[in-house]
Amino acid sequence: MKYFLVHRGDDISRQLAEQFHTLAAEHGTPLCEEAPDIVLSIGGDGTLLHAFHKYKEQLETIAFVGIHTGRLGFFADWKPDELGVLAQLIFQTRTPEELSVVHYPVVEIELTTEAGIETHLALNEFTLKGIEETLVAQLDINDEKFEMFRGDGICISSPSGSTAYNKSLGGAIVHPSLAAIQIAEIASINNRVYRTLGSPIILPKHHHCDIYPREHQHMLLSIDHQYIQRSDVKSIRCRVAADLKVKFARFRPFPFWNRVREAFIGYDIK
Ligand code: NAD
């Protein structure tokens, strides 16, 4: 198995990365940046988002695993003192086929701009927001007009991203075994004149939504941790990526709802 390692750059993450490289060299496990079978992320969820985007063209052949060097991460669920155990589990796996993996859906975003069509993938979410003025955009579901949105913005998340920005917006937490995307409003304006649904919506895999901003509207778009400003977007189509999922290597069980409980509630349930 060939591996690559991405780390956050702080002292603890760098030291752990060096330890892993040493163990891998002793074991004869090759480091390969171009086409790794497993990518180890050491840092936080943000580090794993970076790793995902570095390898988003190779999702079919790569499995990700994360060690958190801050608080428990959603994607980074191994603790620093477990590095040796995790390394042995990786080294014992002789071929990628032997890895136990979970597959999580991701969001596909198709931007139609004045220059053409661009396709992006988000592990957590895609957001659009107005810059200097309220975002005004028509939202269609399955090619039918649904609502005219006015407000700060719109967030479209994957199930594994439902615990991130989406959760802060009052969205539901969605189990990643459900191939779905969630549309959550960011501070919509609702009164007698402007009306949006006001509730988060979950679309299944075979549905899509299209967002039509006002012509030349200056917007801030985010795809996970990446931000871009655009004023040439004509429409945006979001859906569950059809044949593409992200793979996480699971060397031990850590059910999604346990992860949710540990991250947001803690152990002391009375
Ligand atoms: P960051 O440093 O601002 O960290 C964001 C926080 O979100 C971290 O605590 C991280 O652990 C957590 N997080 C990331 N993905 C998660 C997930 N899938 N489930 C639960 N928690 C998760 O930013 P970053 O590290 O570059 O991460 C970018 C992410 O930050 C975006 O994808 C977005 O989800 C999130 N974000 C959240 C808000 C908000 O909640 N108001 C606002 C902007 C961005």
Residues whose N, C-alpha, C, O or C-beta is under 5 A from the ligand:
A	BS01	NAD	D45 G46 F74 N124 S160 G161 T163 A164 Y165 S168 D224 H225
